[in-house]
Amino acid sequence: MTVSVEISYYPLSGNFIPPIRNFIDKINQYEGLKVVTNGMSTQIFGEYSLVMNALTTEIRKAMELPHSVFVMKIVNADLSD
């Protein structure tokens, strides 16, 4: 099953840009995912298990920082076009 995910990351600290950039850079390293980023969110498209495994790994790493917030929408369709 192919999914589309829209995710926004809000590190609640004064220096919030580096963690966001790091999260996006890490997600971009996963093969088999299409990643589109804009000023408000990041969209990730791909096979369900690939997308969810990548998100599980990278969200866990990001949550090691204090007070990290993620907002995510998941659709069971490829909306990349």
C-alpha positions in Angstrom: 0.0 0.0 0.0 1.3 3.4 -0.9 0.8 6.3 1.5 1.2 10.1 1.6 2.3 11.7 4.8 2.3 15.4 5.7 4.4 16.1 8.8 5.4 19.2 10.6 8.0 19.3 13.4 8.1 21.9 16.1 11.1 21.7 18.4 10.1 24.0 21.3 13.5 25.6 21.9 15.1 28.9 21.0 17.4 27.3 18.4 14.7 25.3 16.4 16.0 25.5 12.8 18.9 23.0 13.2 16.8 20.1 14.5 14.2 20.6 11.7 16.9 20.7 9.0 18.5 17.6 10.6 15.1 15.7 10.6 14.5 16.6 6.9 18.0 15.7 5.9 17.7 12.3 7.6 14.3 11.5 6.0 15.8 12.4 2.6 18.4 9.7 3.0 15.9 6.8 2.9 15.8 5.1 -0.5 12.3 4.5 -1.9 10.8 7.6 -0.5 9.8 10.8 -2.3 10.2 13.8 0.0 8.9 17.3 -0.8 9.5 20.1 1.7 8.0 23.6 1.8 7.9 26.4 4.5 5.1 24.8 6.4 5.6 21.0 6.3 7.2 18.0 4.6 5.4 15.5 2.5 6.6 12.0 2.3 5.4 9.5 -0.3 6.1 5.8 -0.6 5.3 2.3 0.5 3.6 2.2 3.9 6.2 0.1 5.6 9.1 2.1 4.3 7.5 5.5 5.2 6.5 4.3 8.7 9.8 2.7 9.5 11.7 5.9 8.5 9.3 8.1 10.5 9.5 5.8 13.6 13.3 5.9 13.5 13.7 9.6 12.9 10.9 10.8 15.2 12.4 8.7 18.0 15.7 10.4 17.5 14.1 13.9 17.4 12.1 13.1 20.6 15.4 12.8 22.5 15.4 16.6 22.5 13.2 18.1 25.2 9.7 19.3 24.1 9.5 18.2 20.5 6.0 18.3 18.8 5.1 16.5 15.6 1.8 17.0 13.7 1.1 14.4 11.0 -1.5 13.4 8.5 -1.5 10.0 6.7 -3.5 9.2 3.6 -3.6 5.7 2.1 -3.0 6.9 -1.4 -0.1 8.4 -3.5 -1.0 12.1 -3.7 2.4 13.1 -5.1 1.1 14.2 -8.5 
